[in-house]
């Protein structure tokens, strides 16, 4: 079963702090003023009262062996004295330097926030500054403020280090998986609509959250996006196994989902083989069950000498040939019946013996005559069309399905799209 944890994301957020001074120095803007304020600059940009309070504190902070703790209590007074944007930027820069030297995240964050609030940070650096503010706020478990800063980073063009992913983690950290999943889905939709690449990690993280909270509709949408943008066997396993685990389907619907798991090589555990066998019923679809038994045995999920295997094998061995022989008579009877029940039964048997064209005809007949579950008939009609390579027809059929089978129809439809 899919299992993605936020551990790596949290380590990433904290990891940036260890290289904070170096990275910020590369940005240039925040370390432009590490010395005192000169008189000519004072006359132009800084208020005198501010400089009088700032300078003694700056002398200590900037000294190689300065006792920063001895002047930290003066920070609030210097901040309060700031009257101009340059005053505010200067004290923010100084507190940031103090935070870097003392490895104090609270000071680092405060210094950055003051600089951003001053309006003096160059526009090309705003994204990076807000990214660092968001990281520190995340480390401090101030998740609402982390979100705001990270969103500001993204809004200002910062795309490095995946701010979107970390914003999602702020919701997960607050045990608000629904909000996280909704945010990831909206961001993924927007990225896809703009023609951009949708990161696989977003979708996997959202799928994990949907699985944890039994959010079937959301899990389905994310699974569809996952295999659409990152089509791999592992992602079919990830998406289909989550839907299979979360969805409360009846046996008929479960069978049609398991058929897709089988077709995409996504059946990986014993219980999936057993649920497939039970849903197909060896007394009805013996040939299909026989194939699943053989695959389960080859995969090591079933044992040739176990009672369950021997019991099912005995049933199917006694029916596979007769089911093939009886199929033409079932078709003839179905055509003569007033309702579509016989056609559904005939379609199931024909599907079981891999006569997909014949099964398609019978399911269409069942829909035409009525008296059957239309959603089941439509699903199986679409599946037989997929199995014949009629991908466009299949997608049109799946689009007609409503109700509890929608997640199954969506996954079959996206599978058809990948085959076209």
N, C-alpha and C positions, 0 to 999 in steps of 0.2 A: 504494500500500500504506500502511496505517496506520502512522504514525510519531509517537510521542509521546515526548519526552525529559524527563528530570528537571530540565532547566536552569531552567525557570521556578520550580519548587518550591525549588530550592537558593537562588536569588536571593531568594525570599520569606523563607526562613529567615534569611539574612544581613541582609536589609533591616530586620528588626525591631530589630536592634541599633543601627542609626543613630538611631532615635527612641526608644531604650530609656528614657532618663531621663525624657523628657516623658511617655511612656505610663505608666511606673511611678508618676510623681508623681500622675497622674490617679487611680491606684488608691488612693492615700492612705496605705495602711498602712505602707509601707516607708520613708517619709520623715517619719514622725511625730516623729522624734527626731534632729535634726541638730545640736543644741547639747550642752552638758554635762549631767551627771546631778546633779540638785539633792539636797541633804542629806535633805529629807523623803522624796523618792522612794527615796533610798539606803536609808533605814531600813526601807522597806517591801518593796522589790523587788530590790535589787542587793547583791551581796556586796562588802565593802570592799576586799578584795585585788584584785578585778576592776576596781573603779573607779579604784584607784590606778594601775593599768597602762593602763586605757582612756583616762583623761582627757587625758594629754599627747599621746597619739596622735590623739585626736579633735580637739584644739585645732589641730593641724597640718592634718589632713584637711579640717576645716571652714573654715579660713582661706581668704580669697579668693585669696591668692597662696601658699598653703601648699605646701611641697615634699614631696609625698606620697611620692616615692621615698625620702626620707630616713627615713621611719618604717615603710615597708612591711615591713622585716625584723622589726618588732615584732608584726606581726599574729599569728603563730603563738603567741607568748607570751600575748597577750591572750585568744586563743581558749582556750588551755589553762587560763587562770585563771577562765573562765566557770563558775559553779557553779549558777546558777539559769536558768530559761527566759528571764527578762528579760535576764540577762547575755548569753545566747546570741543573743537577738534583737538586742540593742544592737550587739554586735560585727559581726553579720551586716549590719545596716543601715549601719554605718560602712564596712565593706569594700565594700558596694555603692556607697555614695557615692564612695568612692575609685575604684572601677572606672568609674563614670560620668564622673568628672572626667578620669581618665587614659585613657579609652576602652580599658579593659583587660577583655576578655570573661572571662578567668579569674577576676578579682576579682568581676566582676558575678555570675558563676555561683556562686562560693563564698559571697558575701554572701547571695544568695537562698536557697541551700541551708541555710545556717545559720539563717536566719529561719524557713524551713519546718520544720526539725528542732526548733526551739524550741517549737513548738506554739502560738506567740503570734500567728501570722498569722490574721486573722479568717476564718472559714469561707467567706465570700463572696468572698474574695480568693485562696483556695488554688488554684483553677483557673488564674487568671491568672499567679500566681507560678510554678507548675509549667510553664505554657506557655512562659514566658521561659527557665526553666532548660533545658527541652527544646530550645528554639531555639539557645541558646548551645552546648549540648552537641553539637547537630547541626553547628554551625559549626566546632566543635573536632574533628569527626570521631569523637566518642565516641558511637557510634551505639547501643550497648546502653543506656547511661545516658540518652541522648536518648529512647529508646523508653519507658523506665520513667517519666520525667518527663512525657512527653506523654500517656501513658496515665493518669497521676495527674491531669493537667489535665482530660482527658475525664471521668474518674470523678468529678471535683469540679464537673462541669457546664459546663466551658469548651467552647463550641461554635464560637466565632469562629475564623477563620483556619484551619479544617479540621485539627485535630490528627490525625484519622484518616489523612488524606492524607499528612501528614508522617511519621507512624509507618511507613506503607508505604514511604516513601522511605528510611527508615533501612535497611530490608532490601535495597532496590535498591542503595543505596550500598555495601553489603557484598557485592555480587554474589550475593545470595541471592534471585533472582527467584521461585523456587518458594514460599519463605516469604512474600514480598510478595504474590504472587497469592493464596495461601491466606488471608492476613490480609484482603485486600480482599474476597474472596468471602464470608468469614464475616461481615465487617462489613456488607456489602451485604445478605446474607440476613437478618441481625438487624434492620437498618433497615427492610427491606421487611415483615418479620413484625410489626413494631411499628406499621406503618401510616405510617411516616415516608417522606420523599422520599429516594431513593437518588441521590446526586450523580453526574451523568454523568461527571465527571472521574475519579472512583474507577474506574468501569467501563472507561473508555478506557485508563487507566493500567494496570489489571490485564490488559486485553486485549493491550496492547503487550508486557507482560512474558511473557504466555503465548505470544505469537507469537515472541518472541526465543528462548524455550526450547523451542519445538516442543511445547507442552503442549496437545494437542488437546482432551481432555476439559474442562480448565479454560477454554480459549478458548471452547468451545461454551457452557458454563454462563454465562460472562460476556457472550457475544454475545446469548444468550437474554434475560438481564437487561437488557442495553443497549436492545434493541428493544422490550422490554416496558415499561420505564420511560421511555424517550426514543425514541419511534417516529418516525424520520425517514429519509429516503432515505440521507443520509450515514451514519447508523448501520447501516443494512442493508449498505451498501458496506463499512464498517469490519468488521462482524462476519463477513459471508459471505466477504470476500476473505481474512481471516485463516484461517478454516476451510479454504478452498480451498487456501491456501498450505501450511498445516501438515498437513492430512490426507493420508494415503497411501491413496487410494481407487483401486479398479479403474475401468475406463472406464465400466461400467454405473452404478456409484455416482456417479462424477464427473458424469456426464450429469444425474442427478437433482438434484445440487447446483447445477450450472450453470443448470438450468431455473429454479431459484429466484432465482439472480442475475439472470437475464434478466427474470423477472416483476417483480422489485423495482428494475429499472433500475440494477443494481449491476455490470453488465459495463462496464468502463471502459478495458480495455487489449486490445491485439491478441491476446495469447496466450490470453485467455479465449474469444474468438470462435473461434480455431483449435481449442482443446481441445474446445469444444462441437461443432464440425463433425466432428471426428475421432471423438468419442465417440458421436454420433448416427449416424454413417456415412451419407453421401449415397446409398448404394446401398439403404439400408433405410428410413430416415426422410427421404426426399427433400424432402417438403413442409416439414417443420420446418427442415431444413438450408437450404432456399431462403429461408425467412424470416430465419434468422440471418445468411445472406450479405447480404441486403438491409440488415439493421440494422447490420452491421459496415461496410458501404459508406457508409451514411448517417452513421455515427459517425466516419468518417475513419480507421478502424482497418484497413480493407481497401481496396485500389486496384483499380479496374475493369480496368486493363490489366496487372496482375501475373499471372505464370504460375499461382500457387496459386489465385487467385480464378477465373481462366478455366478451369482444370482442373475444380474443384468445380462451377462453374456449368454446365459442359458435362454433367456426370453428372446433376445434379438436373433440368436442363431436359429430359433424355431420360426421366425417370422419374416426374415429379410427376403427370402425367395418368394414366399406367398404374397407379400405386399407388392412386389414387382408384378407378379402374375395377375393380381386382383385389380391393379391400377386402371386398366382399360375399362373394366366393368364399372368401377366407381365413377369414371368420367361419363360413361353412357347414362348411368342412373342419375347423375347430377344434372345432366342436360334435360332430363325428363321431369325432374321435380319442380314443384311450384315455387319453392323458396330456395334460398342460397345455401342452406346448411350442408347439403350433400356436396356442393361445389367447394365449400371451405374444406371439408374432409378430404376430398380428392386433391385439392391444391396442396394440403399438408403432406399427403403421401407422395405426390409427384415431386414436391420440393425435397423430400427426404431421399428420393432416389436420383436427385440432381437433374430432373427434367424441368428446368426452370421455365422454358417456353410453355410447356403444358401447364405448369403451376400458375404462371401469369394468366393464362386463359381462364383457368378455374376461379382465381381470385376476382378477376374482372366480372365473371359470370355471377359470382356470389354477391358482389356489390350491385349488379344490375337487378338481380331477382329480389334482393333484400331478405329481411328476416335474420340477419347475422349482425355481429358487432362490426359496424362500418370502419371503426378506427383500426381494429385488428386486420380486417381485410385490406384496407388501404396500405397499412404498414407492410404486409406481406406481398402485396402487389408491387410496391416500390422496391422491396428487397429482391424479388425475382427479376425486376428490370435491371437493377444494379448487377446482378450475377450474369446477366446477358450483355453487359456493356452499354445498356440504354441509359446513360447517365442523365441526360437532359430530361427524358421522360420520368425517370425515377425522382429527380428533384422536384418536378411538377407534382408528382403524386404525393411525396412527403409534405409538400407545402399545404396540402388539403387537410392534414391531420391536426386534430385539436385534443384538448384534455390531457389526461395523464401520460399519454404516449408522446407528447411533444418533445421531451428530451431525447427519446430514442429516435424519433424522426429527424431531429436536428443533427444528431451524430451520423446517422445513415446518409443524410443529405450532404454533409460536408465530406464524408467518405466518397460519395459519388462524384463530388466536385474535384477531389484529388485524383480521380481515375479518368476524368474526361480530357 
